[in-house]
Amino acid sequence: MILFSRRRRTAGRFANVDGIPFRMPVETRGSPALLAVYPIEPEGTRAVLPEELHPCRVRGKGLLVIAVVDYRDTTIGSYVEFCIGVLCTRGARPAPPLSPLLLGRAFGTGLYIYDLPVSTEISVKGGLGIWGMPKRQANLDFVVGDTTVSSQYDLDGQIVMRVDVPRPAGAWLPLRFNGVGYGCFRGMLAKSSISLRGRMGVTLGGGPGSRLLIGDHERVAWLKGLGVPEERPLLTAFIPSMRGTLDDHVETWFLTSASRPPPPREGLDSVVGLGLSQDRLPPPDRVHSDRLLAARGTREPIGRGVAS
């Protein structure tokens, strides 16, 4: 309640952090988004989860969450954001099964955001430098077709991931979600909060058109052995127009271990030289991903050569 009280109190005020001008609250309106949730082997997530985070278990499985937003209206311009995360809890030990979904605040339930590529430099500067979320600039798109919604993430000339979800006939289910995101930066664990509002169309079991392509880039090598059912998600969703509010309150803790850890992979030097450019990199190579999906026996190409 304190966070929401501050949000109301600061609405309409102005801030400037690291040269990025903000008008409070930090929010977006009218942004489409897609979501796909897959069951995975929970023990395999230990390759990426910090020690004090634990995978949530539903019927013995962990949950891989892919969420992509095509931000149309924000303080820092328009950009695409592609989230790869694992549903988790925070604490000294794992939570009992299902409890984190019912008592989220008690168990620190949230999404550990392993990777959060974005399409513009200014978004990296803000998301990584201010909120500690693992952003990097990458080749991204967001394609809304008549029956399918799709996004692809390329990095260093390689496919990292592509996700296709069915586009339901209508968005009938109200979306009112207050969530927590965890990320690692500078050898610290960061926690931020977000509120999402809108309406979404949901497809249980994915349905026709559900496809996930995990590429050969090293960033997703850890997913290869976790039994991700690339054609059978637990559910997918499309939100045609979302309102999202990111709280300006951030918590951080040192990441500790029993032995001396190596220096963090990314430090302040990775953001100090970043500018405020809203330019995007070229779109990802859909010709390549279409070819890989065709070899798997899937259907028509989607949005080839189209970037949102």
N, C-alpha and C positions, 0 to 999 in steps of 0.2 A: 504494500500500500504506500510505503514511503516513496518508492520509485514513481508510482503513478501520480502522487501528490506533487513531486518535483516536476514531473512532465507537464502538469497543468500550470504550475507556477512560472515555468520558464517559456511557455508557449509564446511565440511572437518575438522573443528576444534574439539577440545576435551573438555569435561567437566566432573566433578565428583561431584555429589550432594548426600549428605547423604550416601556416600560410593558406590553409583551406578555410574559406568563409562558410559559416553555417547560419541558417535561420532555424531556430528551434520550433518544434522538435525535429530530429533527424528522421525524415520519413519519405516515403514514396507513395504515389497514388496512380491508379490505372495501369499497373504493371502485370502482365501475364506471367504465369509460372507453371511448371510441371513438377511432379513428384513421383518417385518410384521407390518402393521398399522391397528388399530381397532378404530371404533367410540365408544366414551364413554360419559356418562353424565358428562358435564364439572364441575358442582357444586360439585360433589363428589371428584374432585381432590384437593379441598381445604384441605382435610385431610392431604395432604402431601406437597402441595406447600407453600413456604414461602410467606409472605404477599405481597412482592413487585413483585412477579411473578403471571401471570394470564394465564389461559388456552386459547389457540387459539381456535376459534370457526369456524367450517365449517359446514354450514347448521344446525346450532344450536348444533352441537356436538363437544366435545373435541376429541383429537387424542392421543391414546396410541400407543407408538412406541416400538417395540421389535426388537433389533438389536444384532446379535451375530457374532463375528469375531473369526476365528481360526488363530491367529497370528503365522506365520511360521518362519518369519525372523525379529527379532528385536534386539536391543542392549541388552535386558535382557532375551533373549532366546524365546522359543516358549510357548504359553499359549492360553487358550480360555477365551474370555471376553463376558459376557452376560449382555446386557443393557436393563433395564426397565425404560422407560421415558415418559414424557408428553410434547407435543409441547406447548410452552408458549411464552409470551412476558414479558418484564421487564419495569416497570414504576409505576407511582403513581396510574394509573387507567387502566382498561382493554382497549385493542385496538378495533377499529371497526371490525366487521366481515370481513374476507378475506384480510384486509389491511396488516396484518403481513406477509402474504405469498407474497405480491407484494412489500412491502417496509420493508423488514426484518431488515435492519440496523437501520432505524428510530425508530422502535418499539422494538428493542432489541430481535428480534425473535431468539429462540434457543430451545434446548431440555433440560428440567429439568430432570436430571438423578437421579431418586429416588434410584435405586439400581444398582450396577455394580460389581457383583461377578466375580472373576478371579480364574484361577486354580493354580497359583503359589504365594508364599510368596513375592518374590522380586517385583512382579507387584503390590501387595497391598502397599508395602513400597513406591514405586515410585508414583503410581497414587493417593493414599490418602495423603501421606506425602508431596509431591511436588505440585501436581495439585489440591488437595482438592476434588477429586472425590470419591464418597462413595464406595470404593472397600473393599471386604472381600474375603478371600479364601473359596472356596466352591467346591462341587463335580459337575463337568461340563463335557460335551462331545460335539462333533460336528461330525455328521455323514452325509456323502454325499452318497446317494443311487442312483440308476438308474433313479428313477422318483421323489424322495423326498429328501429334505435336512432337518435335524432335530437337535435340541439341547435340552438338559435337564439340569435343575439346581436343585440340592438337597442341603439342608443345615440342619445340626443337625439331620440327619437321616430321614428327611421329604422331600417330593416333594414340591418345591416352584413353579416351572413352567416348562412346556415342550412346545415347539413350533415346528410344522412340516409345511413346505411350499413346494409347487410343485417345481420340478426342470425343468425349461423350456428347450426345445430342443436346444436353443442357447442363447448366451448372445449378444444381438444386439444393446441395447440402451447405448450410451456413458454416463458414469458417471463422471461428473465434478462438485463437490460439495464442497463448503466452508461453514462450519457450526460452530455454537457456542454451547457449552455445559455448563450447570450450575450444580453445586453440593454444598452440605452443609457439612461443617466440622469445628469443633472448635467454633461453634457459628457464623460462617461467611459464606457468599455466595461467591463461587468462579466461575469465568468465564474463560473458555479456548477455544481455536480455533483449528479446524482441517480441513485439506484438504483431499479429497478422489478422486481418479482417477481410472478408469477401465471401464469395460463394464458389463452390467447386463441384465438378463432376467427378465421381469416383468409379473406378472399375476394379472390382475384386478379382484377384487371380490374374490380373493383367488383361486377359482377353486378346482377341486378334489385334495385331499391330504392336504388341509389346515386344521390344527387342532391346537387348543390352549388348554392346560390343566393348569388351575390355581389350585394349591394345597391348602392345609389347613394350611400351615405355616403362622405364624403371620405377616410376612413381606408382604404378599399379601392380607391380610384380607380386606384392604381398597378397593381392586378391586372387591370384591364379589358383591357389590350392585350397580355397575356402568353400568350394562347392556352390558357387553362386549360380542359381538356375536362370540363365540369361534370357530364356523365353517365358519364364514363369515367376513373375514377381508376386508377392503377397497381395499388393494392391498398387494401383497407379491413380493419379489424379491430375486434372487440369483446372487451373484457376484463371479464368479469362481476364479478370481485373482485380488486382489485390491492393490493399492498403497496408503498408508495413511501417512500423515505428521502431527504430533502434534506440535503446536507451543510452544516454551518455555516461552512465555509471558503469565502470569496469572494475572488476576485482582481479588481483593477481597473487599467485603464490610461487615460491621457489620450487622447482622440480628437484627433488632429492633422490638419492640412491645410496645403496649400502657401500658402494665403492666410488672412488673419484670418477665423475663422468667426464667425457671429452667436452671440449668447448661446443656450445650450441652451433648448429649448422648455419643459422641466420642470426645476425646481431644488428645493432643499430646502424652499422655501416651499410646494410642492405636497403635502408630507406632514406638515409641522410641526403643522398644525391638525387632523389627522385623529384620530378617536377610536377606540374599541374595539368599535363596534357590530357585532353579528352579524346585524342585520336585513337583509333582501334587498329590492331594488327589485321592483316588480310584474313578472310574467312578460312575455316578449316577445309581440308581436302575431302569433300564428300564423294568424289569419284572413287577414291581409294576405299572408303568405308563401304560404299555401295558394292564394290567388287568383293570385299571380304564377306559381307552379308549374303551376297548372291551365292558364294561358294558354300555357305551354310544352308542354302535352300530357302532363303526368305524371299519376300516378294519385291514390289516395286521400289525404285529409288524415291527418296523424299527430299524435296527442296534442294536438288543438286545445284550447287553454285549460288545459292541464295543465302544471304546473311541478314539477320535482323539487327 
